[in-house]
Amino acid sequence: MKGIRKITPYVPGEQPDNPKIIKLNTNENPYPPTPLAEQQLKNFDIRQLKRYNSVDNSQLKAALAEKFGLTPENFVIGNGSDEVLAFCFLAFFNSKDPILFPDITYGFYKVWAELFNVPFKEIPLNDRFEIDIKDYQQENGGILLTNPNAPTGIFKSLSEIEALLAVNQEVMVIIDEAYIDFAASSAVTLLDKYPNMVIVRTFSKSSSLAGLRVGYAIGQPEYIQIIESIKSSFNPYSVDSLAEDLATAAVKDAAYYEEINTTICQTREWFTEKIAELGFQTCPSQTNFVLTTHPQHAIEDLFYFLERHEVYVRYFPKVERLKNYLRISIGTPKEMEIVYQLLKEYTEQ
Ligand SMILES: *Cc1c(COP(=O)(O)O)cnc(C)c1O
């Protein structure tokens, strides 16, 4: 038949029904959302739903503007940051030159590039799995980096991000900060100096709201406006009223999230040290997951061993350089103790 599209979709981690499973395969937060959001949900007036939701998400933008010390015009909200990122592709990557992103990064970038027919070039991470900024000093139609990177967890310092921006001022540079709340510092402070940067964030990881589907971009108003135009040409009401309400409550409870996310970082450090005693080699992570390997063990077999013991982690058999690695999201201390014991049993058998 004519005109039928062939596509290779992004394949997310499994969402099993069994509540007994320790689910460490999609980098969700193990802790519940803020009690403020729960209260907001209880107070939500169902009659509101007979009307269309706010098309400009002014409530959430106002809360974000206050949090960051910026203006509401610096923000655009989307149905998850996946939607915002897809809009960024349509808004900013229209050059004939290839956009650049690392060979090992969020798997969705390649899917969008192919879906939207955007030429792209994958830049290999170095052999320590780090992004080398000098590799991004070449003719390009835009740059897309996750910082800290996924699935490595490795963070690029602000001075290195600045060095990248300094030599790429004629194209749009998108920084996906999905995990930034687990890391040292955000590139938001560079926005004034480098207006050609847009930062994308999500409520799915550090705000424990993956199922709510809210994400946003931060940038200069003139560029944010272009993303808004794409959104208006596609699905102007993509963020529903309930989602906007609950996400706003989350923005307002920074103290709660600071506490749970600090615990996650501490658990990550504990877990990384414990599995190092078993011989695992783990990338230095500033996220809520670790990428790890073991020189004496077949990782694929370990993946199925964990699955049989109702622990789900992520394995990327199709990515050549990641064949010997597991990505393990950081759960509660109790969950990570169970995982540690299983890894101990496996490596000592
Ligand atoms: C999880 C994740 C996203 C997607 O977030 P949603 O807001 O849930 O769509 C985007 N980028 C990276 C790097 C992620 O890990």
The ligand as an SDF file (V2000), in Angstrom:
LIG
                    3D

 15 15  0  0  0  0  0  0  0  0999 V2000
   12.5760   10.1040   31.9820 C   0  0  0  0  0  0  0  0  0  0  0  0
   13.2390   10.9830   30.9860 C   0  0  0  0  0  0  0  0  0  0  0  0
   12.5100   11.8380   30.1640 C   0  0  0  0  0  0  0  0  0  0  0  0
   11.0160   11.7520   30.0510 C   0  0  0  0  0  0  0  0  0  0  0  0
   10.3480   12.3180   31.0390 O   0  0  0  0  0  0  0  0  0  0  0  0
    8.7560   12.4470   30.9910 P   0  0  0  0  0  0  0  0  0  0  0  0
    8.5630   13.8080   31.5680 O   0  0  0  0  0  0  0  0  0  0  0  0
    8.2360   11.3700   31.8620 O   0  0  0  0  0  0  0  0  0  0  0  0
    8.2720   12.3660   29.5910 O   0  0  0  0  0  0  0  0  0  0  0  0
   13.2010   12.6790   29.3240 C   0  0  0  0  0  0  0  0  0  0  0  0
   14.5450   12.6770   29.2600 N   0  0  0  0  0  0  0  0  0  0  0  0
   15.2710   11.8440   30.0110 C   0  0  0  0  0  0  0  0  0  0  0  0
   16.7450   11.8590   29.8860 C   0  0  0  0  0  0  0  0  0  0  0  0
   14.6440   10.9780   30.8900 C   0  0  0  0  0  0  0  0  0  0  0  0
   15.3700   10.1230   31.5920 O   0  0  0  0  0  0  0  0  0  0  0  0
  1  2  1  0
  2  3  1  0
  2 14  2  0
  3  4  1  0
  3 10  2  0
  4  5  1  0
  5  6  1  0
  6  7  2  0
  6  8  1  0
  6  9  1  0
 10 11  1  0
 11 12  2  0
 12 13  1  0
 12 14  1  0
 14 15  1  0
M  END
$$$$
